[in-house]
Amino acid sequence: MTWQEETIPMLRVLIDDNDPTNYGYTDDRLEEILVVAAKYVTEEVNNIGTYTVNVSSTSISPDPDDDADTTFINFMVLKAACLTDWSTYRQKALVAGVKAKCGPAVLETLQHLEGFRTLITKGPCESYTQLRQENNFNGTTAIRAVLSPFRGNNFDPSFLRDSYTRRSN
C-alpha cells in the first residue's frame, strides 16, 4: 500500500469531498496538496522521522505507509486539509461581498464568508496547530516562565539591597 491509498480518502473526508460521482478535486490534485503539506510538516514538526519530499515529482521518500509512520501521515493530512480550506476561503472571499439589484432596490451583504472563517479558526488548521505544539513540546501540558525586567549582564542583585537600605534610613 502506498501513502496515496491511505491519505487521499482521509483528506476527502476532512474537506467534505466524498461524493464519488462529483468530486471537487481529482486524486492527482489531492496528491499535489498532500505533497506540499508533507513539505511543510517536515519543516514544522519535530520527531516525525526523516522524509525527503519532492514537490515537483510529487514523491515522498521513504514511503510513509506502515504503522510507524501514522504520526507523519496524520500531520500531513491535517495540514493538507488546512491548506485546502485556506484555498476555499480565499476563493470565497474574492467572490463574497455586496449584492445589489436595480429593480425593486435590494442591497445585501453576503454573510456566508463568516462560516469559512470559523472553519479556518476551529477546523483542521487549529487541530494541526494544537497537535504540532503538543508534539514539539513532547506532550508537555504546561510551560511556565518567570519574566522580569532585564538589567544587563553585569547586574548584581546586592546593589538592590543596598539601595533599599539607604532609602529606609
C-alpha positions as CSV (number, residue, x, y, z in Angstrom):
1,M,0.0,0.0,0.0
2,T,1.3,3.4,-0.9
3,W,0.8,6.6,1.1
4,Q,-1.7,7.9,-1.6
5,E,-4.1,5.0,-1.0
6,E,-4.4,5.9,2.7
7,T,-4.1,9.7,2.7
8,I,-6.4,10.7,-0.2
9,P,-9.5,9.1,1.3
10,M,-8.7,10.6,4.7
11,L,-8.3,14.1,3.1
12,R,-11.5,13.7,1.2
13,V,-13.4,13.1,4.5
14,L,-11.8,16.2,6.1
15,I,-12.6,18.5,3.2
16,D,-16.0,17.0,2.7
17,D,-15.3,15.9,-0.9
18,N,-16.9,12.4,-0.5
19,D,-19.3,12.1,-3.5
20,P,-17.5,9.8,-6.0
21,T,-19.9,10.9,-8.8
22,N,-19.0,14.5,-8.3
23,Y,-15.6,15.0,-6.7
24,G,-14.5,18.6,-6.3
25,Y,-10.8,17.6,-6.5
26,T,-9.1,15.0,-8.7
27,D,-6.9,12.4,-7.0
28,D,-3.9,14.0,-8.7
29,R,-4.7,17.4,-7.3
30,L,-5.2,16.0,-3.8
31,E,-1.8,14.2,-4.2
32,E,-0.2,17.5,-5.1
33,I,-1.7,19.2,-2.0
34,L,-0.6,16.3,0.2
35,V,3.0,16.5,-1.0
36,V,3.0,20.3,-0.4
37,A,1.6,19.6,3.1
38,A,4.3,17.0,3.7
39,K,6.9,19.5,2.8
40,Y,5.6,21.9,5.4
41,V,5.3,19.1,8.0
42,T,8.9,18.1,7.6
43,E,9.9,21.7,8.4
44,E,7.4,22.4,11.2
45,V,7.1,19.2,13.2
46,N,9.8,17.7,15.4
47,N,10.4,14.0,15.9
48,I,8.5,12.6,12.9
49,G,11.3,10.8,11.1
50,T,13.3,11.8,8.1
51,Y,11.5,12.2,4.9
52,T,12.6,13.6,1.5
53,V,9.7,15.4,-0.1
54,N,10.0,16.4,-3.8
55,V,7.1,18.6,-4.8
56,S,7.9,18.7,-8.5
57,S,7.7,15.0,-8.8
58,T,5.0,14.5,-6.1
59,S,7.1,12.0,-4.2
60,I,7.8,11.2,-0.6
61,S,10.8,9.0,0.3
62,P,10.8,6.7,2.2
63,D,7.1,5.8,1.6
64,P,5.2,6.6,4.8
65,D,2.8,3.7,4.5
66,D,3.4,1.5,7.6
67,D,2.1,1.8,11.1
68,A,5.3,3.5,12.3
69,D,4.5,6.5,10.1
70,T,1.0,7.2,11.3
71,T,2.1,10.3,13.0
72,F,3.6,11.7,9.8
73,I,0.5,10.7,7.8
74,N,-1.9,12.3,10.3
75,F,0.1,15.6,10.3
76,M,0.3,15.5,6.5
77,V,-3.5,15.0,6.1
78,L,-4.4,17.7,8.6
79,K,-2.0,20.2,7.0
80,A,-3.4,19.4,3.6
81,A,-7.0,19.9,4.8
82,C,-5.9,23.2,6.3
83,L,-4.3,24.3,3.0
84,T,-7.4,23.3,1.1
85,D,-9.7,25.2,3.5
86,W,-7.5,28.3,3.1
87,S,-7.7,28.0,-0.6
88,T,-11.5,27.7,-0.5
89,Y,-11.6,30.6,2.0
90,R,-9.6,32.8,-0.4
91,Q,-11.8,31.9,-3.4
92,K,-15.0,32.7,-1.4
93,A,-13.5,35.9,-0.1
94,L,-12.9,37.1,-3.7
95,V,-16.5,36.3,-4.7
96,A,-18.2,37.4,-1.4
97,G,-19.2,41.0,-0.8
98,V,-22.1,43.1,-1.7
99,K,-25.1,42.0,-3.8
100,A,-27.0,44.8,-5.4
101,K,-30.1,44.8,-7.7
102,C,-31.6,47.6,-9.6
103,G,-35.3,46.6,-9.8
104,P,-37.0,46.7,-6.5
105,A,-33.8,48.1,-5.0
106,V,-32.0,45.5,-2.9
107,L,-28.7,46.0,-1.2
108,E,-27.4,43.0,0.7
109,T,-24.1,41.9,2.2
110,L,-23.2,38.3,1.9
111,Q,-22.5,36.7,5.3
112,H,-21.6,33.1,4.3
113,L,-17.9,34.0,4.3
114,E,-18.0,34.1,8.2
115,G,-18.6,30.3,8.1
116,F,-15.4,29.7,6.2
117,R,-13.5,32.0,8.7
118,T,-14.9,29.8,11.5
119,L,-13.8,26.7,9.7
120,I,-10.2,28.1,9.5
121,T,-10.1,29.0,13.2
122,K,-11.8,25.9,14.5
123,G,-11.2,23.2,11.9
124,P,-8.2,21.3,10.6
125,C,-5.9,24.3,10.8
126,E,-6.5,24.7,14.6
127,S,-6.2,20.9,15.1
128,Y,-2.9,20.8,13.2
129,T,-1.6,23.7,15.2
130,Q,-2.5,22.2,18.5
131,L,-1.2,18.8,17.6
132,R,2.1,20.3,16.3
133,Q,2.6,22.3,19.5
134,E,1.9,19.2,21.7
135,N,4.3,17.1,19.6
136,N,7.0,19.8,19.5
137,F,6.8,20.2,23.3
138,N,6.8,16.4,23.8
139,G,3.4,16.2,25.5
140,T,4.1,19.0,28.0
141,T,0.8,20.3,29.2
142,A,2.1,23.5,30.7
143,I,5.1,25.6,30.2
144,R,5.9,28.3,32.7
145,A,8.5,31.1,32.8
146,V,9.4,33.7,35.2
147,L,9.9,37.0,33.5
148,S,11.4,40.1,35.0
149,P,13.0,43.3,33.7
150,F,16.3,42.7,32.1
151,R,19.0,44.7,33.8
152,G,22.1,43.7,31.8
153,N,24.8,41.1,32.0
154,N,26.6,42.9,34.8
155,F,23.6,43.1,37.1
156,D,24.4,42.4,40.7
157,P,21.4,41.9,43.0
158,S,23.4,43.0,46.0
159,F,23.2,46.5,44.7
160,L,19.4,46.4,45.1
161,R,19.6,45.5,48.8
162,D,22.0,48.5,49.4
163,S,19.7,50.9,47.7
164,Y,16.7,49.7,49.8
165,T,18.8,50.0,52.9
166,R,19.7,53.6,52.1
167,R,16.1,54.5,51.3
168,S,14.9,53.2,54.6
169,N,17.5,55.2,56.6
